């Protein structure tokens, strides 16, 4: 043990004592003193209710569409935020684009089987935007490289937003640049 022995904490009044850094199973005395946890769980020590994910989504949208009144984003931003595990398929080539995904955090790989190429989409990137806006099937597959948090934008709602704000030409330029 690198932080002492479990017996050192017998009289500790902390709400939770986690016994770790041991290759041996815990003894009965150690189990009475503290708890153990498998590798990987996360404890929230200070909860955050600020909804930073939506704030980041708003910043990404305003960055792509600076001419749009920020109040017009409210309806779009009031959609679900989903999490994709690393290696998850988000959109597969040939699928209909019922939803467009705004990457809030994480990295997504865009895979093309036509020319055996791949590109990386960072946070702020849109998945299925071009195909969704034009009514096409997805031409590439999108797969999460890391944990990805994404805002789900129903294609119909996003299309109305684009039409209402006359953003087609701006989106075309963004796609050419990317």
N, C-alpha and C positions, 0 to 999 in steps of 0.2 A: 504494500500500500504506500502511496506517495504522500498522502495527507494525514497519516497517523493511523491508529487502530480504531475499530468501532467502539471499543471500550472507552476511548477518549471522549465520546459524545453521549455517554449514558445519561448524564445530567443536563444535557443541552436542551433548552426549551424551544428550539426552532420548530415551526409548524411542520417542516419536512426535512428529513435527513436522508440523503441518498448515499448508499454505500457502493463505491465503484472502484475501479482500478485493481481488481483482484481476479486472478485466474482461477481461484478456488471457489467452490460453492460456499454460500454463507452458512455459518453455524446457527444454531437456535438462538444463542446469545446475540449474535449480530443481527438476526432477523427481528428480534425484539427491540433492538436499538434503532434500526433504521430500515429503509426500504431499498429495493433494487429496481433497476429498470433495464429493459433490453436496449441495445444500441439503436439510436435514431429518433426516439420520441422527443417532442418539444414541449416544454412547460412555458406558459405565458406568465412571466413575473410581473410585468406592468402592462395591463391591457390597453390597446390603442383603439379608440372609437372615432378617430378622425376621418376614417374612410379615405385614406391616402390613395387607394387604388383608383377611385373615381376622380380625385384631383389630378392624378397622373394622366388618366384617360382624357380629361378636359384639356390638359396642357398639350398632349399629343394632337388632339383635334384642332386646337387653336394654332398650333405650329403649322399644320398642313393647310388650314383654312383661315388665315389671319383676317381676311375681309369679312368673315361671318360674325354677326352679332353673337356674343357668347351666350345670351339668353336663348338663342335658337338651338343650342346644343343640349339643353336640359332634358328634352324628351328622349333623345338618343342615349344620353348618359344614364337614364333611368332603366336600363336593361340589365339582365344578369351578368355577373362576372363569374367566369368558370376557371378552373385550374386543370391543366394538363400535366400529367407525370412525364418525366423524361422518356423519350422514345415513343410517345403516343402519336397516333395518326390523327391529325386535326381535320384535314380535308384530303380526300383521295381523288386522283385523276379520274375523270369520268363521272364524278358525283355532281348532283345539282347543288348550286350554292344557295340554299335556303337562308343561310346566315353568313354574314361577313364578320370576321373577328378582328378587333383592334388589339394588337399585342400591347399589354400594359407593362408587363415585366417578363423577362426571359428571352430565350433565343429559339427561333424556329428555322428549320432547314426546308428550303423549297427544292424539290427534286424533280428533274425532268428526265423521263425515260427515253425521250426522242434523241437528245444529244448527250445522254449520260452525264449531265451537269448538275451541280447543286449550288445554291446561293443561300446566304444567311440573311434572315430578316431579324433585325433587333427590335427592341421595344419601340413602339410608334408605327411599326409596319402593319399593313392590312392583309389579311388572308381572305382570298376569294373575292376581293373587291372588283377587279376587272371583269371576271366571268359573271359575277352576280349582277353587276350593273348592265351588262350587255345580254343577259339571259343565256349565256353559254354554259356548257358543262365545264368543270374544272379541267384545265389543261395540264396542271402539275399536281404533285402530291406535296402536302405540307405536314411536317413531322416535328414534334418538339425535341429540342436538343437538351434543354434544361427544364426545370419546373417553369411553366408558363401560366401567367394570369392574363386572361383576355376578356374584353368586353364583347358580348354577343350582340350584334346589330342585325335584326331581321332585315333581310334584303329589301323587302317592300318599304319599310320605314326609312332605310338608308337612301333608297332611290328617291323617295319623296323629298327627303332633306336635300339631296343633290340637285333635283329639279328646282325646288323652291329657292335655292340659293345660287342657281346657275353655276354649278361647279364642274360640269363635264370637262370643259377645256383645261381647267386647273388639274383635275385628276389625270387626264391624258398626259399632261406635261410631267406630273409627278412619276407616272409609270415609265415614261421615256427616260427620265433621269435615273430612276432606279435600275 
